[in-house]
Amino acid sequence: MGTVTLGKTGITVNKNGFGALPIQRISLEEAVKLLRKAYDGGIRFFDTARAYTDSEEKLGAAFGGMRQKIYIATKTHATCAKELWEHLETSLRLLKTDYVDLYQFHNPSFCPKPGDGTGLYEAALEAKAQGKIRHIGITEHRAEIAREAIESGLYETLQFPLNYLSSSGDEELAELCKKHGMGFLAMKSLSGGLITNSAAAYAYLDQFDQVLPIWGVQRESELDEFLSYVEHPPVLNAELQKVIDQDRKELTGDFCRGCGYCLPCPAGINIPDAARMSLLLRRSPSAQYLTPEGQAQMRKIEDCINCRHCADHCPYGLDTPALLRRNYEDYLTFLK
């Protein structure tokens, strides 16, 4: 496996980043075991966030006493300087460390800059001066804000969705980061679970020498797949290209990426799953979605109040209520 250096940060790791969002869903004991196995397998970059409930705590439990051997990235969704300091101090305490390698603004609705009135960027600079963070980055789902962040010269890294279902514009952002000396972290590398062939996903991203994929890992079997690529990285051959071409034919376009920024839904609809249900039913074992519990969740679509909160907060500009209705109609055909 090759290595990647995140722009001017000097952070150099192999092309397997551990995305720690999914470990919210497993026990502390299971998470610690998974994280340590990832380390033993060669993974050195671990990405979490203040918003990921107990993810930071689990990282702290796994890596106490070995801080110098790994890189930790976390995020703040703060909207003012005071809140940023509160988030940072909480993160440091839970991670059991006195510094974070990469501190990222978490999908802000604007590009934080000095003098914008929020004090966010100034607070991050002060935290860096105090040694509590080493590098400042930003994560985004909106291409226009991502581009603004790149061109601002204020950020050392960008974390943005990138996979073989991405548009050419998304690929251009990765290349623009390279031009500006910024690191690029690829989130949603499996498109929220719609990409089921991790070898094809890895081989596609391996074409970008400046990109670090962040793989969301919850199960040991998933981790084993990515660890196997350390010694035997997949090559984008004709077989894997065929998989990519077929997936692009089926999935590219008007589909939910499962980012979750539409939540919470006032009607209690699990929008990321409900808006992708047609695809999930066809790309994974359908029985898990057709249980009485699954049916009850999908019936909540009938309670939609058309407030359009979901559509207004979708970074991809989807007409989410219409997408929910279409998926529900299709779902009902599976129950007949």
C-alpha positions as CSV (number, residue, x, y, z in Angstrom):
1,M,0.0,0.0,0.0
2,G,1.2,3.5,-0.8
3,T,1.2,6.4,1.6
4,V,-0.3,9.9,1.3
5,T,0.8,13.2,2.8
6,L,-1.9,15.6,3.7
7,G,-0.8,18.7,2.0
8,K,1.5,21.0,4.0
9,T,0.6,19.4,7.3
10,G,3.4,16.9,6.9
11,I,1.1,14.1,8.2
12,T,2.0,11.0,6.2
13,V,0.1,7.8,6.6
14,N,-1.0,4.8,4.6
15,K,-4.1,5.1,2.5
16,N,-6.5,3.7,5.2
17,G,-8.1,6.3,7.4
18,F,-10.4,5.0,10.2
19,G,-13.7,6.8,10.3
20,A,-15.0,6.6,13.8
21,L,-18.6,7.7,13.3
22,P,-19.9,4.1,13.2
23,I,-18.3,3.0,16.5
24,Q,-21.1,5.0,18.3
25,R,-23.2,2.0,17.5
26,I,-21.1,-0.6,19.3
27,S,-20.1,-1.1,22.9
28,L,-17.0,0.4,24.5
29,E,-15.3,-3.0,24.7
30,E,-16.1,-3.8,21.0
31,A,-14.9,-0.4,19.9
32,V,-11.6,-0.6,21.8
33,K,-10.9,-4.0,20.3
34,L,-11.7,-2.8,16.8
35,L,-9.6,0.4,17.1
36,R,-6.6,-1.5,18.5
37,K,-6.9,-4.1,15.7
38,A,-6.9,-1.2,13.2
39,Y,-3.7,0.1,14.8
40,D,-2.0,-3.3,14.8
41,G,-2.9,-3.6,11.1
42,G,-1.1,-0.4,10.2
43,I,-3.8,2.3,10.4
44,R,-2.5,5.5,12.0
45,F,-5.1,8.1,11.1
46,F,-8.4,8.2,13.1
47,D,-11.2,10.7,12.4
48,T,-13.9,11.5,14.8
49,A,-16.1,14.5,15.9
50,R,-17.6,16.1,18.9
51,A,-21.0,15.4,17.4
52,Y,-20.4,11.6,17.2
53,T,-21.7,11.0,20.8
54,D,-19.2,8.7,22.6
55,S,-16.8,8.2,19.6
56,E,-14.1,10.4,21.1
57,E,-14.4,8.6,24.5
58,K,-13.9,5.3,22.8
59,L,-10.8,6.5,21.0
60,G,-9.4,7.8,24.3
61,A,-10.0,4.5,25.9
62,A,-8.3,2.6,23.1
63,F,-5.2,4.8,22.7
64,G,-4.4,6.1,26.1
65,G,-0.6,6.0,26.7
66,M,0.3,5.8,23.0
67,R,-0.7,9.2,21.8
68,Q,2.6,9.9,19.8
69,K,2.0,6.8,17.7
70,I,-1.2,7.9,16.0
71,Y,-2.9,10.9,14.3
72,I,-6.2,12.1,15.7
73,A,-8.6,14.3,13.8
74,T,-11.8,15.6,15.4
75,K,-14.4,18.3,14.5
76,T,-16.4,21.1,16.0
77,H,-19.9,22.2,15.0
78,A,-19.5,25.3,17.1
79,T,-21.2,28.5,15.9
80,C,-19.2,30.9,18.1
81,A,-15.8,31.2,19.7
82,K,-17.1,30.3,23.2
83,E,-18.7,27.1,22.0
84,L,-15.6,26.2,20.1
85,W,-13.4,26.4,23.2
86,E,-16.0,24.3,25.1
87,H,-16.0,21.7,22.3
88,L,-12.2,21.6,22.2
89,E,-11.7,21.1,25.9
90,T,-14.3,18.4,26.0
91,S,-12.7,16.6,23.0
92,L,-9.2,16.8,24.6
93,R,-10.6,15.4,27.9
94,L,-12.4,12.5,26.2
95,L,-9.6,11.7,23.9
96,K,-7.2,11.7,26.9
97,T,-4.7,14.0,25.1
98,D,-3.5,17.6,25.3
99,Y,-3.6,18.2,21.6
100,V,-5.4,17.2,18.4
101,D,-3.5,16.7,15.2
102,L,-6.2,18.1,12.9
103,Y,-9.1,20.2,14.2
104,Q,-11.9,20.7,11.6
105,F,-14.9,22.9,11.3
106,H,-17.8,20.4,10.9
107,N,-19.8,21.1,7.7
108,P,-20.5,24.8,8.4
109,S,-23.1,26.7,6.4
110,F,-20.4,29.3,5.5
111,C,-16.6,29.4,5.3
112,P,-15.3,30.6,8.6
113,K,-12.8,33.4,8.1
114,P,-11.1,36.1,10.3
115,G,-13.3,39.0,10.8
116,D,-16.6,37.3,9.9
117,G,-18.1,38.1,13.3
118,T,-18.3,34.6,14.7
119,G,-14.7,34.5,16.1
120,L,-14.5,30.8,15.1
121,Y,-11.4,31.1,13.0
122,E,-9.7,33.4,15.4
123,A,-10.4,30.9,18.2
124,A,-8.9,28.1,16.2
125,L,-5.8,30.1,15.5
126,E,-5.4,30.8,19.3
127,A,-5.9,27.1,20.0
128,K,-3.1,26.4,17.5
129,A,-0.9,29.0,19.1
130,Q,-1.4,27.3,22.5
131,G,-0.5,23.9,21.0
132,K,-3.9,22.4,21.6
133,I,-4.4,21.8,17.9
134,R,-1.7,21.2,15.3
135,H,-3.6,21.9,12.0
136,I,-6.9,23.6,11.0
137,G,-9.2,21.9,8.5
138,I,-12.8,22.0,7.3
139,T,-15.3,19.4,6.3
140,E,-18.1,20.1,3.8
141,H,-20.9,18.7,1.7
142,R,-21.5,21.9,-0.2
143,A,-19.1,22.3,-3.2
144,E,-19.3,26.0,-3.3
145,I,-18.2,26.4,0.3
146,A,-15.5,23.8,-0.1
147,R,-14.2,25.7,-3.1
148,E,-14.2,29.0,-1.1
149,A,-12.3,27.3,1.7
150,I,-9.7,26.0,-0.7
151,E,-9.2,29.4,-2.4
152,S,-9.1,31.3,0.9
153,G,-5.7,29.8,1.8
154,L,-6.9,29.5,5.4
155,Y,-7.2,25.8,5.7
156,E,-4.7,22.9,5.6
157,T,-7.1,20.2,4.8
158,L,-10.6,19.6,3.3
159,Q,-12.7,16.6,4.1
160,F,-15.4,16.1,1.3
161,P,-17.4,13.3,-0.1
162,L,-15.5,11.5,-2.9
163,N,-16.1,8.1,-4.4
164,Y,-16.7,6.6,-7.8
165,L,-20.3,7.9,-7.8
166,S,-19.0,11.5,-7.4
167,S,-19.3,14.1,-10.1
168,S,-16.4,15.4,-12.1
169,G,-16.8,18.6,-10.1
170,D,-16.0,16.7,-6.9
171,E,-12.9,15.3,-8.5
172,E,-11.9,18.8,-9.5
173,L,-12.0,19.8,-5.8
174,A,-9.5,17.1,-5.0
175,E,-7.2,18.3,-7.7
176,L,-7.7,22.0,-6.6
177,C,-6.6,21.0,-3.1
178,K,-3.5,19.4,-4.6
179,K,-2.8,22.6,-6.5
180,H,-3.1,24.7,-3.3
181,G,-1.1,22.4,-1.1
182,M,-4.1,21.2,0.9
183,G,-4.7,17.7,2.1
184,F,-7.9,16.0,0.9
185,L,-9.7,13.5,3.1
186,A,-12.3,11.5,1.2
187,M,-15.5,10.9,3.3
188,K,-18.4,8.8,2.1
189,S,-15.9,6.6,0.3
190,L,-18.6,3.9,0.1
191,S,-21.4,6.4,-0.6
192,G,-23.2,5.7,2.7
193,G,-23.3,2.0,2.1
194,L,-24.5,2.1,-1.5
195,I,-21.1,1.0,-2.8
196,T,-20.7,-2.6,-1.7
197,N,-17.4,-3.5,-3.4
198,S,-14.7,-2.0,-1.2
199,A,-12.0,-3.2,-3.6
200,A,-13.5,-1.1,-6.4
201,A,-13.9,1.8,-4.0
202,Y,-10.3,1.6,-2.9
203,A,-8.9,1.2,-6.4
204,Y,-10.8,4.2,-7.6
205,L,-9.5,6.5,-4.8
206,D,-6.0,5.1,-5.2
207,Q,-5.8,7.0,-8.5
208,F,-5.5,10.2,-6.5
209,D,-2.1,10.4,-4.9
210,Q,-3.1,13.3,-2.6
211,V,-6.3,11.7,-1.2
212,L,-6.7,9.9,2.1
213,P,-9.9,7.7,2.2
214,I,-11.7,7.7,5.5
215,W,-13.5,4.4,5.8
216,G,-16.4,4.2,8.2
217,V,-15.9,1.0,10.2
218,Q,-18.2,-0.7,12.6
219,R,-17.7,-4.5,12.1
220,E,-14.5,-6.5,12.4
221,S,-15.2,-8.1,9.0
222,E,-15.3,-4.6,7.4
223,L,-12.0,-3.7,9.0
224,D,-10.4,-7.0,7.8
225,E,-11.2,-6.0,4.2
226,F,-9.4,-2.7,4.5
227,L,-6.5,-4.2,6.4
228,S,-6.0,-6.8,3.6
229,Y,-5.3,-3.9,1.2
230,V,-2.2,-2.9,3.2
231,E,-0.3,-5.7,1.7
232,H,-2.4,-6.3,-1.4
233,P,-3.9,-3.0,-2.6
234,P,-6.6,-3.5,-5.3
235,V,-5.7,-2.4,-8.8
236,L,-8.2,-0.8,-11.1
237,N,-8.4,-3.6,-13.6
238,A,-11.1,-4.4,-16.2
239,E,-13.1,-6.5,-13.6
240,L,-13.3,-3.7,-11.1
241,Q,-13.9,-1.1,-13.8
242,K,-16.9,-3.2,-14.8
243,V,-18.3,-3.0,-11.3
244,I,-17.8,0.8,-11.2
245,D,-19.5,1.3,-14.6
246,Q,-22.5,-0.8,-13.5
247,D,-22.8,1.1,-10.2
248,R,-22.6,4.4,-12.0
249,K,-25.3,3.3,-14.4
250,E,-27.6,2.4,-11.5
251,L,-26.8,5.0,-8.9
252,T,-25.5,8.3,-10.4
253,G,-27.9,11.1,-10.2
254,D,-30.9,12.0,-8.0
255,F,-30.3,9.8,-4.9
256,C,-29.8,10.4,-1.2
257,R,-26.2,10.1,0.0
258,G,-27.2,9.4,3.6
259,C,-25.3,12.3,5.1
260,G,-28.0,13.0,7.7
261,Y,-28.0,16.8,7.6
262,C,-31.8,16.6,6.9
263,L,-32.3,15.5,10.5
264,P,-34.0,15.8,12.9
265,C,-37.3,15.3,11.1
266,P,-40.3,16.8,13.0
267,A,-42.4,13.7,11.9
268,G,-39.8,11.3,13.2
269,I,-39.0,9.9,9.7
270,N,-35.6,8.2,9.4
271,I,-34.9,10.2,6.2
272,P,-31.4,8.8,5.3
273,D,-32.7,5.2,5.2
274,A,-36.2,6.0,4.0
275,A,-35.0,8.2,1.1
276,R,-32.6,5.4,0.0
277,M,-34.8,2.4,0.6
278,S,-35.3,1.4,-3.0
279,L,-31.5,1.2,-3.5
280,L,-31.0,-0.5,-0.1
281,L,-33.6,-3.2,-0.9
282,R,-31.8,-4.0,-4.1
283,R,-28.2,-3.8,-2.9
284,S,-28.3,-5.6,0.4
285,P,-30.4,-8.4,2.0
286,S,-33.9,-7.0,2.0
287,A,-35.3,-9.0,4.9
288,Q,-33.8,-6.6,7.5
289,Y,-35.9,-3.7,6.0
290,L,-39.1,-5.7,5.7
291,T,-39.5,-6.6,9.4
292,P,-42.5,-5.1,11.4
293,E,-40.1,-2.6,12.8
294,G,-38.9,-1.6,9.4
295,Q,-42.4,-1.3,8.1
296,A,-43.3,0.9,11.0
297,Q,-40.4,3.2,10.2
298,M,-41.4,3.5,6.6
299,R,-45.1,4.2,7.5
300,K,-43.9,7.3,9.2
301,I,-43.6,8.8,5.7
302,E,-47.4,9.0,5.8
303,D,-47.0,11.5,8.6
304,C,-44.8,13.9,6.6
305,I,-46.1,17.5,7.2
306,N,-44.3,18.9,4.2
307,C,-42.3,21.4,6.3
308,R,-39.5,21.0,3.8
309,H,-36.9,21.1,6.6
310,C,-35.2,18.1,4.9
311,A,-35.1,19.8,1.5
312,D,-33.9,23.1,2.9
313,H,-31.0,21.4,4.7
314,C,-29.9,18.9,1.9
315,P,-26.4,19.8,0.7
316,Y,-27.2,18.2,-2.6
317,G,-30.4,20.2,-3.3
318,L,-32.6,17.1,-3.4
319,D,-36.4,17.4,-3.3
320,T,-36.4,15.1,-0.3
321,P,-40.2,14.9,0.3
322,A,-40.7,13.7,-3.3
323,L,-37.9,11.2,-3.0
324,L,-39.5,9.9,0.2
325,R,-42.8,9.4,-1.5
326,R,-41.2,7.5,-4.4
327,N,-39.3,5.3,-2.1
328,Y,-42.4,4.5,0.0
329,E,-44.4,3.6,-3.1
330,D,-41.7,1.3,-4.2
331,Y,-41.3,-0.2,-0.7
332,L,-45.0,-1.2,-0.6
333,T,-44.5,-3.3,-3.7
334,F,-42.1,-5.5,-1.8
335,L,-44.7,-6.2,0.8
336,K,-47.2,-7.6,-1.6
